[in-house]
Amino acid sequence: MVADTELRELAPAAFTHAVPALLEVYEAAMHPPTEQLPGRASVMNGHAHYPGFRSLVAVRGERPIGFAYGFHGQDGQWWHDVVTDALHARGRTRLARRYLSDPLEIAEVHVHPDAQNQGVGRAMLHALCEGRPERTAVLSTRRGPTAARHLYRSCGFTELLADLSFPGSPDQPFSIMAARLPLRNSGARPPGRSPWWRWTG
């Protein structure tokens, strides 16, 4: 039941220790080719050393059913540079300056299919962004009318690019979205300590 869900913040070392379990959530939610999982694990472990790293795991009965993490985005980081270059190339320099000059880069937000549509993703997203010093939050999500895009839009994210294909994944275009911080609550339960979940720092 949702009432049995806790959000726990993981320090970088605890996050890297938990990566194998978190990848099980990622695999169930995203259905990636199995051969991509070792590379994903390497990326996640590397992100834990980025400035301003914050990670959250949603736990139900000591089983992770969702996770989210992000960090301060800056020049020299792969995702940040690819998106910045794409915005400049498409004549959207003003958007790059507005949203990518001081961003929280939200790298992953995933919920196991068994726990979707219960507010877990929204709770993690708000908790991840709560109290951040950055001016904006930025992320990429699969293109199309997905539940994730609906969630992000309801929290105040707007689309900067509709069809960006990242190097190495030319056949899988992504939407690049961004929002001003703090996030909009959109009439849902308030962010922070929402009544239905317990927070353990």
PLY file of the C-alpha trace (Angstrom):
ply
format ascii 1.0
element vertex 201
property float x
property float y
property float z
element edge 200
property int vertex1
property int vertex2
end_header
0.00 0.00 0.00
1.11 3.57 -0.62
0.98 4.28 3.10
3.86 1.83 3.54
6.18 3.79 1.26
9.21 5.68 2.56
11.51 8.08 0.77
15.13 7.77 1.80
17.94 10.06 0.79
21.16 8.20 -0.03
24.62 9.65 0.33
26.84 9.11 -2.73
28.57 6.05 -1.25
25.24 4.48 -0.28
23.88 5.23 -3.75
26.74 3.46 -5.51
26.27 0.48 -3.19
22.57 0.41 -4.12
23.07 0.71 -7.90
22.49 -3.02 -8.62
19.12 -2.94 -6.84
18.19 0.36 -8.46
19.00 -1.07 -11.88
16.32 -3.70 -11.29
13.77 -0.88 -10.96
15.22 0.80 -14.05
15.04 -2.42 -16.06
11.44 -3.11 -15.05
10.35 0.46 -15.86
12.31 1.06 -19.07
12.89 -2.41 -20.62
16.35 -1.57 -22.00
18.42 -4.15 -23.90
20.20 -6.27 -21.32
23.59 -5.47 -22.80
23.09 -1.78 -21.95
22.81 -2.35 -18.19
26.55 -2.50 -17.38
27.02 0.82 -19.16
24.09 2.32 -17.26
25.61 1.15 -13.99
28.91 2.80 -14.90
27.15 6.07 -15.73
25.20 6.06 -12.46
28.33 5.35 -10.43
30.10 8.20 -12.17
27.25 10.63 -11.55
27.53 10.02 -7.80
30.76 12.05 -7.86
29.24 15.09 -9.59
28.81 18.35 -7.66
25.56 18.76 -5.75
24.61 15.10 -6.14
21.34 14.09 -4.44
19.60 10.72 -4.67
16.32 9.38 -3.32
14.94 5.87 -3.18
11.30 4.99 -2.57
11.13 1.88 -0.39
8.19 -0.37 0.36
8.80 -3.24 2.77
12.57 -2.69 2.39
12.22 -3.21 -1.36
13.13 -0.30 -3.65
10.15 0.55 -5.84
11.47 3.82 -7.26
14.50 6.08 -7.36
15.50 9.50 -8.56
18.72 11.45 -8.59
20.28 14.61 -9.92
23.22 16.96 -9.55
24.40 20.44 -10.46
24.72 20.69 -14.25
27.68 22.56 -15.71
29.94 22.86 -18.74
32.09 19.80 -19.32
29.36 17.30 -18.46
28.26 15.18 -21.41
24.47 15.70 -21.21
24.81 19.39 -20.43
27.14 19.99 -23.37
25.05 17.99 -25.87
21.85 19.83 -24.95
23.53 23.25 -24.85
25.10 22.70 -28.29
21.75 21.54 -29.72
19.96 24.63 -28.40
22.60 26.92 -29.89
22.50 25.05 -33.21
18.73 25.55 -33.41
18.91 29.25 -32.62
17.65 28.92 -29.05
20.57 30.57 -27.32
18.27 32.52 -25.03
16.68 29.31 -23.76
20.12 27.80 -23.17
21.13 30.84 -21.14
17.86 30.90 -19.19
17.66 27.23 -18.26
21.18 25.80 -18.47
23.31 28.47 -16.79
22.48 27.25 -13.25
20.54 23.97 -13.46
19.76 20.96 -11.35
20.14 18.17 -13.89
17.62 15.45 -13.09
19.31 12.36 -14.47
16.80 9.64 -13.56
13.26 9.31 -12.17
11.93 5.75 -12.33
9.12 3.86 -10.62
8.60 0.10 -10.78
5.45 -0.76 -12.81
3.88 -2.32 -9.70
3.99 1.08 -7.97
3.18 3.46 -10.82
0.19 5.84 -10.79
0.34 6.10 -7.00
2.12 9.44 -6.65
5.56 7.96 -6.02
7.19 9.65 -9.01
5.69 13.04 -8.13
6.84 12.74 -4.51
10.39 11.85 -5.56
10.52 14.66 -8.11
9.43 17.30 -5.59
11.70 15.96 -2.85
14.66 15.90 -5.24
14.12 19.57 -6.12
13.20 20.77 -2.65
15.59 23.37 -1.22
17.99 23.26 -4.17
20.19 26.32 -4.73
19.89 26.15 -8.54
17.52 28.42 -10.45
16.17 25.72 -12.78
15.70 21.98 -13.19
16.33 20.25 -16.53
15.81 16.71 -17.79
15.28 14.52 -20.83
12.41 12.11 -21.30
11.19 9.88 -24.08
9.20 11.71 -26.71
5.48 11.12 -26.94
2.35 11.34 -24.76
3.82 9.42 -21.83
2.86 9.48 -18.16
6.29 10.92 -17.39
5.77 13.90 -19.72
2.35 14.51 -18.18
3.92 14.51 -14.70
6.66 16.93 -15.70
4.26 19.32 -17.39
1.97 19.32 -14.35
4.96 20.34 -12.21
5.80 23.31 -14.43
8.26 21.84 -16.92
8.20 23.24 -20.43
9.69 21.75 -23.58
12.94 23.22 -24.87
13.53 20.64 -27.61
11.00 18.12 -28.88
13.18 15.64 -30.75
16.80 15.53 -29.67
18.66 12.32 -30.52
21.70 11.80 -28.32
24.96 10.43 -29.74
24.79 6.66 -29.66
20.96 6.58 -29.74
20.00 8.08 -33.12
16.70 6.17 -33.35
15.37 7.20 -29.94
14.53 10.93 -29.85
14.03 12.63 -26.51
12.19 15.68 -25.30
14.30 18.16 -23.32
12.27 19.84 -20.59
13.02 22.51 -18.01
11.34 24.34 -15.15
12.04 27.20 -12.79
12.65 26.22 -9.19
10.85 25.77 -6.88
8.57 23.41 -8.78
4.89 24.11 -9.22
2.71 21.89 -7.06
-0.17 21.68 -9.58
-2.84 21.05 -6.98
-1.38 17.75 -5.83
-0.39 17.03 -2.26
2.20 19.56 -1.11
5.83 18.72 -1.67
8.09 18.02 1.28
6.48 15.87 3.93
3.34 14.67 2.15
0.92 12.78 4.42
1.01 9.46 2.55
4.71 8.79 2.70
7.29 8.77 5.45
10.56 10.56 4.94
13.74 9.17 6.44
16.85 11.22 5.80
0 1
1 2
2 3
3 4
4 5
5 6
6 7
7 8
8 9
9 10
10 11
11 12
12 13
13 14
14 15
15 16
16 17
17 18
18 19
19 20
20 21
21 22
22 23
23 24
24 25
25 26
26 27
27 28
28 29
29 30
30 31
31 32
32 33
33 34
34 35
35 36
36 37
37 38
38 39
39 40
40 41
41 42
42 43
43 44
44 45
45 46
46 47
47 48
48 49
49 50
50 51
51 52
52 53
53 54
54 55
55 56
56 57
57 58
58 59
59 60
60 61
61 62
62 63
63 64
64 65
65 66
66 67
67 68
68 69
69 70
70 71
71 72
72 73
73 74
74 75
75 76
76 77
77 78
78 79
79 80
80 81
81 82
82 83
83 84
84 85
85 86
86 87
87 88
88 89
89 90
90 91
91 92
92 93
93 94
94 95
95 96
96 97
97 98
98 99
99 100
100 101
101 102
102 103
103 104
104 105
105 106
106 107
107 108
108 109
109 110
110 111
111 112
112 113
113 114
114 115
115 116
116 117
117 118
118 119
119 120
120 121
121 122
122 123
123 124
124 125
125 126
126 127
127 128
128 129
129 130
130 131
131 132
132 133
133 134
134 135
135 136
136 137
137 138
138 139
139 140
140 141
141 142
142 143
143 144
144 145
145 146
146 147
147 148
148 149
149 150
150 151
151 152
152 153
153 154
154 155
155 156
156 157
157 158
158 159
159 160
160 161
161 162
162 163
163 164
164 165
165 166
166 167
167 168
168 169
169 170
170 171
171 172
172 173
173 174
174 175
175 176
176 177
177 178
178 179
179 180
180 181
181 182
182 183
183 184
184 185
185 186
186 187
187 188
188 189
189 190
190 191
191 192
192 193
193 194
194 195
195 196
196 197
197 198
198 199
199 200
